[in-house]
């Protein structure tokens, strides 16, 4: 792959979109999005991701069990993640995994067990984590403490927690990934977090099909909309789009270091 610097969509779900991966990836590339990471949420989606990333050069994948799905996770699901991540170089991260005590689709015991099981896999394979954490301040603090000094790396995606928690996450070297929420009038708390995030710890994402940025809010989101998030974030931070694009590109490739674009 020989790619010049472009927007990097660090979090989207191709298996949930309403069109074929080929045309969607092509639209994104045309819009200036050179690389995309499609994120697994459960066994069924992890199994769909492997053929998608094998057929699309611009797509890489993360495999994991989302906290919403934690109560249904079986040992075989972790085996699948481990083996695929070990053998397929286009699997570049473990996730989406973490905690969600806002929706509480799964009990807290399963959420903690399933998340920590995936942390073990990430540590064993030397892969970064893609973390979803919502309304889980004390659990995140516990996690940061438990794995301090372990060499664990990762990104907290679509972070909606407090500035205080964001500071602790950033101090430990994790990255934060920002999406269309930044563009929403009610995204004030996320913009406060964005303000204190060093440029070398920012990633951008669409989280497509969710969280379409303005002016597409309320409709299906696509990776091709990432430049809209980029433009908003660059204006908000008072830097140029090129500066932001370069930083996010570098940050993404440093974190997802299995990707070798040149
Ligand atoms: Zn997601």
py3Dmol code that shows the C-alpha trace and the ligand (Angstrom):
import py3Dmol

protein = """\
ATOM      1  CA  UNK A   1       0.000   0.000   0.000  1.00  0.00           C
ATOM      2  CA  UNK A   2       1.413   3.370  -0.948  1.00  0.00           C
ATOM      3  CA  UNK A   3      -0.614   6.121   0.632  1.00  0.00           C
ATOM      4  CA  UNK A   4      -0.082   9.782   1.248  1.00  0.00           C
ATOM      5  CA  UNK A   5      -1.345  11.487   4.406  1.00  0.00           C
ATOM      6  CA  UNK A   6      -5.128  11.599   4.533  1.00  0.00           C
ATOM      7  CA  UNK A   7      -7.986  11.471   7.017  1.00  0.00           C
ATOM      8  CA  UNK A   8      -8.057   8.264   9.085  1.00  0.00           C
ATOM      9  CA  UNK A   9     -11.427   6.980  10.321  1.00  0.00           C
ATOM     10  CA  UNK A  10     -10.373   5.216  13.517  1.00  0.00           C
ATOM     11  CA  UNK A  11     -13.821   3.839  14.345  1.00  0.00           C
ATOM     12  CA  UNK A  12     -16.669   2.754  12.079  1.00  0.00           C
ATOM     13  CA  UNK A  13     -18.870  -0.296  11.638  1.00  0.00           C
ATOM     14  CA  UNK A  14     -18.953  -1.454   8.019  1.00  0.00           C
ATOM     15  CA  UNK A  15     -20.986  -4.511   9.021  1.00  0.00           C
ATOM     16  CA  UNK A  16     -23.860  -2.208  10.104  1.00  0.00           C
ATOM     17  CA  UNK A  17     -23.975   0.040   7.030  1.00  0.00           C
ATOM     18  CA  UNK A  18     -26.677  -0.165   4.376  1.00  0.00           C
ATOM     19  CA  UNK A  19     -24.454  -0.510   1.304  1.00  0.00           C
ATOM     20  CA  UNK A  20     -21.670  -2.786   0.068  1.00  0.00           C
ATOM     21  CA  UNK A  21     -18.209  -2.182   1.511  1.00  0.00           C
ATOM     22  CA  UNK A  22     -16.571  -1.584  -1.911  1.00  0.00           C
ATOM     23  CA  UNK A  23     -18.625   1.464  -2.971  1.00  0.00           C
ATOM     24  CA  UNK A  24     -18.616   2.848   0.595  1.00  0.00           C
ATOM     25  CA  UNK A  25     -14.845   2.616   0.873  1.00  0.00           C
ATOM     26  CA  UNK A  26     -14.516   4.205  -2.568  1.00  0.00           C
ATOM     27  CA  UNK A  27     -16.767   7.142  -1.558  1.00  0.00           C
ATOM     28  CA  UNK A  28     -14.683   7.648   1.561  1.00  0.00           C
ATOM     29  CA  UNK A  29     -11.418   7.571  -0.416  1.00  0.00           C
ATOM     30  CA  UNK A  30     -12.853  10.108  -2.878  1.00  0.00           C
ATOM     31  CA  UNK A  31     -13.729  12.324   0.108  1.00  0.00           C
ATOM     32  CA  UNK A  32     -10.119  12.174   1.350  1.00  0.00           C
ATOM     33  CA  UNK A  33     -10.375   9.346   3.891  1.00  0.00           C
ATOM     34  CA  UNK A  34      -7.451   7.070   3.085  1.00  0.00           C
ATOM     35  CA  UNK A  35      -7.761   4.459   5.828  1.00  0.00           C
ATOM     36  CA  UNK A  36     -10.633   3.156   7.927  1.00  0.00           C
ATOM     37  CA  UNK A  37     -10.857   0.868  10.911  1.00  0.00           C
ATOM     38  CA  UNK A  38     -13.997  -1.257  11.061  1.00  0.00           C
ATOM     39  CA  UNK A  39     -14.759  -2.366  14.592  1.00  0.00           C
ATOM     40  CA  UNK A  40     -16.294  -5.645  15.747  1.00  0.00           C
ATOM     41  CA  UNK A  41     -18.917  -5.703  18.487  1.00  0.00           C
ATOM     42  CA  UNK A  42     -19.780  -9.398  18.909  1.00  0.00           C
ATOM     43  CA  UNK A  43     -18.906 -12.801  17.459  1.00  0.00           C
ATOM     44  CA  UNK A  44     -21.212 -12.404  14.466  1.00  0.00           C
ATOM     45  CA  UNK A  45     -19.746  -9.032  13.561  1.00  0.00           C
ATOM     46  CA  UNK A  46     -16.142 -10.191  14.143  1.00  0.00           C
ATOM     47  CA  UNK A  47     -16.735 -12.996  11.639  1.00  0.00           C
ATOM     48  CA  UNK A  48     -18.123 -10.541   9.062  1.00  0.00           C
ATOM     49  CA  UNK A  49     -15.143  -8.217   9.423  1.00  0.00           C
ATOM     50  CA  UNK A  50     -12.476 -10.676   8.262  1.00  0.00           C
ATOM     51  CA  UNK A  51     -13.705 -10.989   4.641  1.00  0.00           C
ATOM     52  CA  UNK A  52     -14.390  -7.233   4.535  1.00  0.00           C
ATOM     53  CA  UNK A  53     -10.845  -6.256   5.462  1.00  0.00           C
ATOM     54  CA  UNK A  54      -9.408  -8.955   3.204  1.00  0.00           C
ATOM     55  CA  UNK A  55     -11.234  -7.525   0.180  1.00  0.00           C
ATOM     56  CA  UNK A  56     -10.765  -3.762   0.797  1.00  0.00           C
ATOM     57  CA  UNK A  57      -7.196  -2.408   0.877  1.00  0.00           C
ATOM     58  CA  UNK A  58      -8.271   0.766   2.754  1.00  0.00           C
ATOM     59  CA  UNK A  59      -9.977  -1.195   5.518  1.00  0.00           C
ATOM     60  CA  UNK A  60      -8.394  -2.626   8.636  1.00  0.00           C
ATOM     61  CA  UNK A  61     -10.190  -4.211  11.536  1.00  0.00           C
ATOM     62  CA  UNK A  62     -10.521  -4.518  15.289  1.00  0.00           C
ATOM     63  CA  UNK A  63     -12.160  -7.585  16.825  1.00  0.00           C
ATOM     64  CA  UNK A  64     -13.943  -7.532  20.148  1.00  0.00           C
ATOM     65  CA  UNK A  65     -17.020  -7.891  22.298  1.00  0.00           C
ATOM     66  CA  UNK A  66     -18.893  -4.656  23.051  1.00  0.00           C
ATOM     67  CA  UNK A  67     -20.037  -4.204  26.669  1.00  0.00           C
ATOM     68  CA  UNK A  68     -23.662  -4.346  25.447  1.00  0.00           C
ATOM     69  CA  UNK A  69     -22.976  -7.925  24.301  1.00  0.00           C
ATOM     70  CA  UNK A  70     -21.000  -9.004  27.356  1.00  0.00           C
ATOM     71  CA  UNK A  71     -23.653 -11.255  28.881  1.00  0.00           C
ATOM     72  CA  UNK A  72     -23.844 -13.350  25.679  1.00  0.00           C
ATOM     73  CA  UNK A  73     -20.080 -13.809  25.221  1.00  0.00           C
ATOM     74  CA  UNK A  74     -18.785 -17.397  25.153  1.00  0.00           C
ATOM     75  CA  UNK A  75     -15.254 -18.746  25.487  1.00  0.00           C
ATOM     76  CA  UNK A  76     -15.263 -19.661  21.770  1.00  0.00           C
ATOM     77  CA  UNK A  77     -15.767 -15.983  20.907  1.00  0.00           C
ATOM     78  CA  UNK A  78     -12.511 -15.068  22.663  1.00  0.00           C
ATOM     79  CA  UNK A  79     -10.730 -17.970  20.970  1.00  0.00           C
ATOM     80  CA  UNK A  80     -11.885 -16.646  17.616  1.00  0.00           C
ATOM     81  CA  UNK A  81     -10.661 -13.130  18.412  1.00  0.00           C
ATOM     82  CA  UNK A  82      -7.311 -14.412  19.662  1.00  0.00           C
ATOM     83  CA  UNK A  83      -6.620 -16.650  16.676  1.00  0.00           C
ATOM     84  CA  UNK A  84      -7.757 -14.153  14.053  1.00  0.00           C
ATOM     85  CA  UNK A  85      -5.782 -11.329  15.676  1.00  0.00           C
ATOM     86  CA  UNK A  86      -2.723 -13.557  15.895  1.00  0.00           C
ATOM     87  CA  UNK A  87      -2.874 -14.696  12.276  1.00  0.00           C
ATOM     88  CA  UNK A  88      -4.286 -11.793  10.280  1.00  0.00           C
ATOM     89  CA  UNK A  89      -2.069  -8.737  10.017  1.00  0.00           C
ATOM     90  CA  UNK A  90      -5.022  -6.574   8.948  1.00  0.00           C
ATOM     91  CA  UNK A  91      -6.526  -7.065  12.406  1.00  0.00           C
ATOM     92  CA  UNK A  92      -4.782  -4.185  14.136  1.00  0.00           C
ATOM     93  CA  UNK A  93      -6.574  -3.811  17.496  1.00  0.00           C
ATOM     94  CA  UNK A  94      -8.775  -5.518  20.084  1.00  0.00           C
ATOM     95  CA  UNK A  95     -12.223  -3.987  20.638  1.00  0.00           C
ATOM     96  CA  UNK A  96     -14.687  -2.596  20.836  1.00  0.00           C
ATOM     97  CA  UNK A  97     -14.634  -3.426  24.505  1.00  0.00           C
ATOM     98  CA  UNK A  98     -15.142  -1.650  27.800  1.00  0.00           C
ATOM     99  CA  UNK A  99     -17.963  -0.576  30.079  1.00  0.00           C
ATOM    100  CA  UNK A 100     -21.414   0.890  29.526  1.00  0.00           C
ATOM    101  CA  UNK A 101     -23.353   1.673  32.687  1.00  0.00           C
ATOM    102  CA  UNK A 102     -25.589   4.142  30.889  1.00  0.00           C
ATOM    103  CA  UNK A 103     -27.553   1.545  28.929  1.00  0.00           C
ATOM    104  CA  UNK A 104     -26.609  -1.435  31.152  1.00  0.00           C
ATOM    105  CA  UNK A 105     -27.530  -4.016  28.495  1.00  0.00           C
ATOM    106  CA  UNK A 106     -25.292  -6.432  30.404  1.00  0.00           C
ATOM    107  CA  UNK A 107     -24.772  -6.872  34.158  1.00  0.00           C
ATOM    108  CA  UNK A 108     -21.650  -5.290  35.598  1.00  0.00           C
ATOM    109  CA  UNK A 109     -19.956  -8.576  36.478  1.00  0.00           C
ATOM    110  CA  UNK A 110     -20.098  -9.792  32.858  1.00  0.00           C
ATOM    111  CA  UNK A 111     -18.963  -6.407  31.591  1.00  0.00           C
ATOM    112  CA  UNK A 112     -15.879  -6.396  33.799  1.00  0.00           C
ATOM    113  CA  UNK A 113     -14.993 -10.037  33.064  1.00  0.00           C
ATOM    114  CA  UNK A 114     -15.458  -9.693  29.318  1.00  0.00           C
ATOM    115  CA  UNK A 115     -13.461  -6.482  29.160  1.00  0.00           C
ATOM    116  CA  UNK A 116     -10.555  -7.831  31.225  1.00  0.00           C
ATOM    117  CA  UNK A 117     -10.469 -11.007  29.130  1.00  0.00           C
ATOM    118  CA  UNK A 118      -9.927  -8.821  26.056  1.00  0.00           C
ATOM    119  CA  UNK A 119      -7.287  -6.763  27.832  1.00  0.00           C
ATOM    120  CA  UNK A 120      -5.372 -10.015  28.385  1.00  0.00           C
ATOM    121  CA  UNK A 121      -5.559 -10.811  24.664  1.00  0.00           C
ATOM    122  CA  UNK A 122      -4.357  -7.324  23.747  1.00  0.00           C
ATOM    123  CA  UNK A 123      -1.424  -7.619  26.150  1.00  0.00           C
ATOM    124  CA  UNK A 124      -0.475 -11.068  24.921  1.00  0.00           C
ATOM    125  CA  UNK A 125      -0.519 -10.031  21.273  1.00  0.00           C
ATOM    126  CA  UNK A 126       0.904  -6.542  21.838  1.00  0.00           C
ATOM    127  CA  UNK A 127      -2.148  -4.938  20.217  1.00  0.00           C
ATOM    128  CA  UNK A 128      -3.892  -1.691  21.203  1.00  0.00           C
ATOM    129  CA  UNK A 129      -7.405  -1.609  22.669  1.00  0.00           C
ATOM    130  CA  UNK A 130     -10.424   0.234  21.270  1.00  0.00           C
ATOM    131  CA  UNK A 131     -12.328   1.152  24.421  1.00  0.00           C
ATOM    132  CA  UNK A 132     -15.949   2.184  24.844  1.00  0.00           C
ATOM    133  CA  UNK A 133     -16.605   3.615  28.306  1.00  0.00           C
ATOM    134  CA  UNK A 134     -19.846   5.311  29.224  1.00  0.00           C
ATOM    135  CA  UNK A 135     -20.946   6.276  32.733  1.00  0.00           C
ATOM    136  CA  UNK A 136     -18.110   4.190  34.116  1.00  0.00           C
ATOM    137  CA  UNK A 137     -15.826   6.670  35.845  1.00  0.00           C
ATOM    138  CA  UNK A 138     -14.818   4.462  38.787  1.00  0.00           C
ATOM    139  CA  UNK A 139     -14.417   1.366  36.599  1.00  0.00           C
ATOM    140  CA  UNK A 140     -12.172   3.291  34.197  1.00  0.00           C
ATOM    141  CA  UNK A 141     -10.085   4.582  37.083  1.00  0.00           C
ATOM    142  CA  UNK A 142      -9.767   1.012  38.379  1.00  0.00           C
ATOM    143  CA  UNK A 143      -8.727  -0.171  34.937  1.00  0.00           C
ATOM    144  CA  UNK A 144      -6.088   2.570  34.591  1.00  0.00           C
ATOM    145  CA  UNK A 145      -4.647   1.571  37.950  1.00  0.00           C
ATOM    146  CA  UNK A 146      -4.787  -2.196  37.341  1.00  0.00           C
ATOM    147  CA  UNK A 147      -2.795  -1.970  34.096  1.00  0.00           C
ATOM    148  CA  UNK A 148      -0.432   0.854  34.979  1.00  0.00           C
ATOM    149  CA  UNK A 149       3.042   0.033  33.703  1.00  0.00           C
ATOM    150  CA  UNK A 150       1.818  -3.037  31.785  1.00  0.00           C
ATOM    151  CA  UNK A 151       2.629  -1.548  28.387  1.00  0.00           C
ATOM    152  CA  UNK A 152      -1.059  -1.598  27.457  1.00  0.00           C
ATOM    153  CA  UNK A 153      -2.016   0.976  24.795  1.00  0.00           C
ATOM    154  CA  UNK A 154      -5.306   2.088  23.367  1.00  0.00           C
ATOM    155  CA  UNK A 155      -7.906   4.673  22.505  1.00  0.00           C
ATOM    156  CA  UNK A 156     -11.055   5.696  24.347  1.00  0.00           C
ATOM    157  CA  UNK A 157     -13.482   6.255  21.522  1.00  0.00           C
ATOM    158  CA  UNK A 158     -16.419   8.681  21.591  1.00  0.00           C
ATOM    159  CA  UNK A 159     -15.428   9.708  25.099  1.00  0.00           C
ATOM    160  CA  UNK A 160     -18.261  11.542  26.883  1.00  0.00           C
ATOM    161  CA  UNK A 161     -16.892  11.513  30.442  1.00  0.00           C
ATOM    162  CA  UNK A 162     -15.643  14.361  32.577  1.00  0.00           C
ATOM    163  CA  UNK A 163     -12.607  16.547  31.915  1.00  0.00           C
ATOM    164  CA  UNK A 164     -11.087  15.157  35.139  1.00  0.00           C
ATOM    165  CA  UNK A 165     -11.336  11.559  33.928  1.00  0.00           C
ATOM    166  CA  UNK A 166     -10.043  12.563  30.484  1.00  0.00           C
ATOM    167  CA  UNK A 167      -6.967  14.062  32.144  1.00  0.00           C
ATOM    168  CA  UNK A 168      -6.244  10.811  33.959  1.00  0.00           C
ATOM    169  CA  UNK A 169      -6.662   8.811  30.748  1.00  0.00           C
ATOM    170  CA  UNK A 170      -4.371  11.157  28.820  1.00  0.00           C
ATOM    171  CA  UNK A 171      -1.729  11.091  31.568  1.00  0.00           C
ATOM    172  CA  UNK A 172      -1.517   7.335  31.142  1.00  0.00           C
ATOM    173  CA  UNK A 173      -0.774   7.799  27.449  1.00  0.00           C
ATOM    174  CA  UNK A 174      -4.099   6.655  26.001  1.00  0.00           C
ATOM    175  CA  UNK A 175      -5.611   8.505  23.075  1.00  0.00           C
ATOM    176  CA  UNK A 176      -9.097  10.005  22.760  1.00  0.00           C
ATOM    177  CA  UNK A 177     -11.139   9.726  19.594  1.00  0.00           C
ATOM    178  CA  UNK A 178     -13.636  12.439  18.606  1.00  0.00           C
ATOM    179  CA  UNK A 179     -16.636  12.230  16.288  1.00  0.00           C
ATOM    180  CA  UNK A 180     -19.853  13.996  15.228  1.00  0.00           C
ATOM    181  CA  UNK A 181     -20.833  14.664  18.866  1.00  0.00           C
ATOM    182  CA  UNK A 182     -18.357  17.581  18.747  1.00  0.00           C
ATOM    183  CA  UNK A 183     -20.597  19.243  16.159  1.00  0.00           C
ATOM    184  CA  UNK A 184     -23.821  18.913  18.189  1.00  0.00           C
ATOM    185  CA  UNK A 185     -25.087  21.893  20.223  1.00  0.00           C
ATOM    186  CA  UNK A 186     -25.247  19.591  23.261  1.00  0.00           C
ATOM    187  CA  UNK A 187     -21.671  18.400  22.721  1.00  0.00           C
ATOM    188  CA  UNK A 188     -20.334  21.089  25.056  1.00  0.00           C
ATOM    189  CA  UNK A 189     -18.736  18.620  27.524  1.00  0.00           C
ATOM    190  CA  UNK A 190     -17.023  16.765  24.673  1.00  0.00           C
ATOM    191  CA  UNK A 191     -15.670  20.037  23.304  1.00  0.00           C
ATOM    192  CA  UNK A 192     -14.297  20.821  26.776  1.00  0.00           C
ATOM    193  CA  UNK A 193     -12.434  17.497  26.684  1.00  0.00           C
ATOM    194  CA  UNK A 194     -11.209  18.207  23.147  1.00  0.00           C
ATOM    195  CA  UNK A 195      -9.780  21.506  24.351  1.00  0.00           C
ATOM    196  CA  UNK A 196      -7.486  19.828  26.910  1.00  0.00           C
ATOM    197  CA  UNK A 197      -6.393  16.918  24.677  1.00  0.00           C
ATOM    198  CA  UNK A 198      -2.830  17.298  23.337  1.00  0.00           C
ATOM    199  CA  UNK A 199      -2.675  17.210  19.542  1.00  0.00           C
ATOM    200  CA  UNK A 200      -0.563  14.048  19.639  1.00  0.00           C
ATOM    201  CA  UNK A 201      -3.313  12.184  21.517  1.00  0.00           C
ATOM    202  CA  UNK A 202      -6.265  13.015  19.238  1.00  0.00           C
ATOM    203  CA  UNK A 203      -7.879  10.559  16.845  1.00  0.00           C
ATOM    204  CA  UNK A 204     -10.924  11.183  14.662  1.00  0.00           C
ATOM    205  CA  UNK A 205     -13.718   8.791  13.837  1.00  0.00           C
ATOM    206  CA  UNK A 206     -17.192   8.707  12.344  1.00  0.00           C
ATOM    207  CA  UNK A 207     -18.605   5.812  14.419  1.00  0.00           C
ATOM    208  CA  UNK A 208     -20.703   5.228  11.276  1.00  0.00           C
ATOM    209  CA  UNK A 209     -23.575   4.304  11.052  1.00  0.00           C
ATOM    210  CA  UNK A 210     -24.096   6.258  14.301  1.00  0.00           C
ATOM    211  CA  UNK A 211     -23.575   9.920  15.254  1.00  0.00           C
ATOM    212  CA  UNK A 212     -23.687  11.570  11.814  1.00  0.00           C
ATOM    213  CA  UNK A 213     -22.100  15.022  12.052  1.00  0.00           C
ATOM    214  CA  UNK A 214     -23.909  18.225  11.142  1.00  0.00           C
ATOM    215  CA  UNK A 215     -25.530  18.652   8.581  1.00  0.00           C
ATOM    216  CA  UNK A 216     -26.384  14.937   8.353  1.00  0.00           C
ATOM    217  CA  UNK A 217     -27.398  14.567  11.982  1.00  0.00           C
ATOM    218  CA  UNK A 218     -30.238  12.090  12.587  1.00  0.00           C
ATOM    219  CA  UNK A 219     -29.538  10.125   9.402  1.00  0.00           C
ATOM    220  CA  UNK A 220     -27.184   7.244   8.685  1.00  0.00           C
ATOM    221  CA  UNK A 221     -23.538   8.174   9.011  1.00  0.00           C
ATOM    222  CA  UNK A 222     -20.797   7.080   6.578  1.00  0.00           C
ATOM    223  CA  UNK A 223     -16.977   7.096   6.696  1.00  0.00           C
ATOM    224  CA  UNK A 224     -17.086   9.608   3.808  1.00  0.00           C
ATOM    225  CA  UNK A 225     -18.371  12.199   6.321  1.00  0.00           C
ATOM    226  CA  UNK A 226     -15.161  12.138   8.380  1.00  0.00           C
ATOM    227  CA  UNK A 227     -13.773  15.336   6.765  1.00  0.00           C
ATOM    228  CA  UNK A 228     -16.809  17.203   8.178  1.00  0.00           C
ATOM    229  CA  UNK A 229     -15.729  16.185  11.687  1.00  0.00           C
ATOM    230  CA  UNK A 230     -12.133  17.108  10.800  1.00  0.00           C
ATOM    231  CA  UNK A 231     -13.126  20.564   9.567  1.00  0.00           C
ATOM    232  CA  UNK A 232     -15.157  21.261  12.709  1.00  0.00           C
ATOM    233  CA  UNK A 233     -12.427  20.063  15.077  1.00  0.00           C
ATOM    234  CA  UNK A 234      -9.696  22.013  13.247  1.00  0.00           C
ATOM    235  CA  UNK A 235     -11.764  25.230  13.390  1.00  0.00           C
ATOM    236  CA  UNK A 236     -12.548  24.655  17.042  1.00  0.00           C
ATOM    237  CA  UNK A 237      -8.863  24.117  17.901  1.00  0.00           C
ATOM    238  CA  UNK A 238      -7.841  27.064  15.686  1.00  0.00           C
ATOM    239  CA  UNK A 239      -5.432  24.995  13.631  1.00  0.00           C
ATOM    240  CA  UNK A 240      -5.529  24.223   9.922  1.00  0.00           C
ATOM    241  CA  UNK A 241      -7.214  21.108   8.580  1.00  0.00           C
ATOM    242  CA  UNK A 242      -3.826  20.006   7.252  1.00  0.00           C
ATOM    243  CA  UNK A 243      -2.231  20.285  10.698  1.00  0.00           C
ATOM    244  CA  UNK A 244      -5.033  18.221  12.216  1.00  0.00           C
ATOM    245  CA  UNK A 245      -4.995  15.671   9.398  1.00  0.00           C
ATOM    246  CA  UNK A 246      -1.227  15.220   9.715  1.00  0.00           C
ATOM    247  CA  UNK A 247      -1.413  14.819  13.479  1.00  0.00           C
ATOM    248  CA  UNK A 248      -4.279  12.314  13.376  1.00  0.00           C
ATOM    249  CA  UNK A 249      -2.574  10.342  10.624  1.00  0.00           C
ATOM    250  CA  UNK A 250       0.610  10.091  12.635  1.00  0.00           C
ATOM    251  CA  UNK A 251      -1.253   9.294  15.864  1.00  0.00           C
ATOM    252  CA  UNK A 252      -3.332   6.587  14.178  1.00  0.00           C
ATOM    253  CA  UNK A 253      -0.327   4.865  12.642  1.00  0.00           C
ATOM    254  CA  UNK A 254       1.614   5.067  15.892  1.00  0.00           C
ATOM    255  CA  UNK A 255      -1.248   3.434  17.810  1.00  0.00           C
ATOM    256  CA  UNK A 256      -2.337   0.915  15.168  1.00  0.00           C
ATOM    257  CA  UNK A 257       1.249   0.057  14.394  1.00  0.00           C
ATOM    258  CA  UNK A 258       0.500  -3.079  12.393  1.00  0.00           C
ATOM    259  CA  UNK A 259      -0.588  -0.808   9.545  1.00  0.00           C
ATOM    260  CA  UNK A 260       2.247  -0.107   7.142  1.00  0.00           C
ATOM    261  CA  UNK A 261       0.928   2.340   4.547  1.00  0.00           C
ATOM    262  CA  UNK A 262       4.244   2.918   2.756  1.00  0.00           C
TER     263      UNK A 262
END
"""
ligand_1 = """\
1
ZN
Zn -18.510 1.632 17.964
"""
view = py3Dmol.view(width=600, height=400)
view.addModel(protein, "pdb")
view.setStyle({"model": 0}, {"cartoon": {"style": "trace"}})
view.addModel(ligand_1, "xyz")
view.setStyle({"model": 1}, {"stick": {}})
view.zoomTo()
view.show()
